Amino acid sequence: MKVNRIYAVYFSPTGTTRTVVTYLAKGIADKLKSAVEYWDFTLPEQRAQVPEPGISDLFILGLPVYAGRLPNLILKYLFSLRGQGAIAVPVVLFGNRSYGNALIELRDLLEDTGFNTLAAAAFVGQHSFSGQLAKGRPDAADLAVADRFVKTILERIETIQEGDSCTPVNVPGRGAPDYGGYYQPLGEEGKPVAILKVKPITTADCIHCKRCVAVCPLGSIDPDDVSRITDICIKCNACIKACPVHAKRLTDPAYLSHLQYLEATYTERSAVELF
Ligand SMILES: Cc1cc2nc3c(=O)[nH]c(=O)nc-3n(C[C@H](O)[C@H](O)[C@H](O)COP(=O)(O)O)c2cc1C
């Protein structure tokens, strides 16, 4: 099949999903000499529009794994996609713990919205919560795997005709209706901790530059008083990483206990998985 346009589409508060999706799109575009359309839908204003691929396009959709699933507050936006028979590659990024059932959830979402899934991958990205868990990933070794994945995608594209409805790519995990539920965070003692309602604090070091306001994917930081979190916080850590003076912090004991647990438990390097 001849690919007309490649869509590189991602939600990526701390940038690892963006790195992988754009790398894959560029690798494929270089070989096919096709144009790439980039769709970053991390910020609320970026979700005012949806990409509209056609039947001869390739759609690469990347999301981070949150609690073993897709970030649930983004699902409504994703379900407004219309695949129109375009081929698609679901990609998830996970922080070295587990991608749980997020990849099968994304595969199904793409199939349900009219795409044909051709290949899929679970990559590893530095854990949003941590300075050491999967630090620096995706790294050179991960990108070498991404090169292999590009080759696989190109080979599969060659074997299909435009509009073919291929068998959905086979990925592991528990599927619909509940995708195994959400991962329950554990604390240092291995007992469940409640972190859903945790929000970052702002220290007196804040210089009111409002960078945190600009990067919040839910638009939850009050621009007039950046210490006020006016809506849901998904703990994506975008505001914490964007703050030039480290004035935003997550100091909740349950959150810190979970972080300790993660850092102590998931020390082995997780592999990238390609399907
Ligand atoms: C709320 C939340 C939940 C997460 N849950 C998981 C998880 O279940 N398993 C895992 O391995 N990583 C988990 N992570 C880590 C992210 O999936 C990982 O760091 C990813 O690379 C972040 O993508 P981004 O850089 O595009 O934002 C979680 C991160 C956040 C913010």
Ligand as a Chemical Component Dictionary entry (heavy atoms), coordinates in Angstrom:
data_LIG
# 
_chem_comp.id                   LIG 
_chem_comp.type                 NON-POLYMER 
_chem_comp.pdbx_formal_charge   0 
_chem_comp.three_letter_code    LIG 
# 
loop_
_chem_comp_atom.comp_id 
_chem_comp_atom.atom_id 
_chem_comp_atom.alt_atom_id 
_chem_comp_atom.type_symbol 
_chem_comp_atom.charge 
_chem_comp_atom.model_Cartn_x 
_chem_comp_atom.model_Cartn_y 
_chem_comp_atom.model_Cartn_z 
_chem_comp_atom.pdbx_ordinal 
LIG C1  C1  C 0 -0.474 8.907  37.302 1  
LIG C2  C2  C 0 0.623  8.055  36.722 2  
LIG C3  C3  C 0 0.489  6.677  36.744 3  
LIG C4  C4  C 0 1.500  5.864  36.197 4  
LIG N1  N1  N 0 1.320  4.524  36.186 5  
LIG C5  C5  C 0 2.279  3.727  35.662 6  
LIG C6  C6  C 0 2.118  2.313  35.625 7  
LIG O1  O1  O 0 1.071  1.764  35.963 8  
LIG N2  N2  N 0 3.147  1.556  35.178 9  
LIG C7  C7  C 0 4.332  2.105  34.773 10 
LIG O2  O2  O 0 5.250  1.357  34.440 11 
LIG N3  N3  N 0 4.493  3.456  34.725 12 
LIG C8  C8  C 0 3.499  4.284  35.139 13 
LIG N4  N4  N 0 3.633  5.632  35.099 14 
LIG C9  C9  C 0 4.828  6.203  34.453 15 
LIG C10 C10 C 0 4.564  6.664  33.010 16 
LIG O3  O3  O 0 3.815  5.729  32.305 17 
LIG C11 C11 C 0 5.898  6.865  32.264 18 
LIG O4  O4  O 0 6.769  7.651  33.020 19 
LIG C12 C12 C 0 5.725  7.488  30.891 20 
LIG O5  O5  O 0 6.961  7.359  30.223 21 
LIG C13 C13 C 0 5.334  8.970  30.968 22 
LIG O6  O6  O 0 5.051  9.448  29.669 23 
LIG P1  P1  P 0 5.290  10.993 29.244 24 
LIG O7  O7  O 0 6.772  11.263 29.448 25 
LIG O8  O8  O 0 4.954  11.004 27.797 26 
LIG O9  O9  O 0 4.442  11.835 30.093 27 
LIG C14 C14 C 0 2.661  6.462  35.628 28 
LIG C15 C15 C 0 2.776  7.862  35.611 29 
LIG C16 C16 C 0 1.765  8.645  36.135 30 
LIG C17 C17 C 0 1.902  10.134 36.065 31 
# 
loop_
_chem_comp_bond.comp_id 
_chem_comp_bond.atom_id_1 
_chem_comp_bond.atom_id_2 
_chem_comp_bond.value_order 
_chem_comp_bond.pdbx_ordinal 
LIG C1  C2  SING 1  
LIG C2  C3  SING 2  
LIG C2  C16 DOUB 3  
LIG C3  C4  DOUB 4  
LIG C4  N1  SING 5  
LIG C4  C14 SING 6  
LIG N1  C5  DOUB 7  
LIG C5  C6  SING 8  
LIG C5  C8  SING 9  
LIG C6  O1  DOUB 10 
LIG C6  N2  SING 11 
LIG N2  C7  SING 12 
LIG C7  O2  DOUB 13 
LIG C7  N3  SING 14 
LIG N3  C8  DOUB 15 
LIG C8  N4  SING 16 
LIG N4  C9  SING 17 
LIG N4  C14 SING 18 
LIG C9  C10 SING 19 
LIG C10 O3  SING 20 
LIG C10 C11 SING 21 
LIG C11 O4  SING 22 
LIG C11 C12 SING 23 
LIG C12 O5  SING 24 
LIG C12 C13 SING 25 
LIG C13 O6  SING 26 
LIG O6  P1  SING 27 
LIG P1  O7  DOUB 28 
LIG P1  O8  SING 29 
LIG P1  O9  SING 30 
LIG C14 C15 DOUB 31 
LIG C15 C16 SING 32 
LIG C16 C17 SING 33 
# 
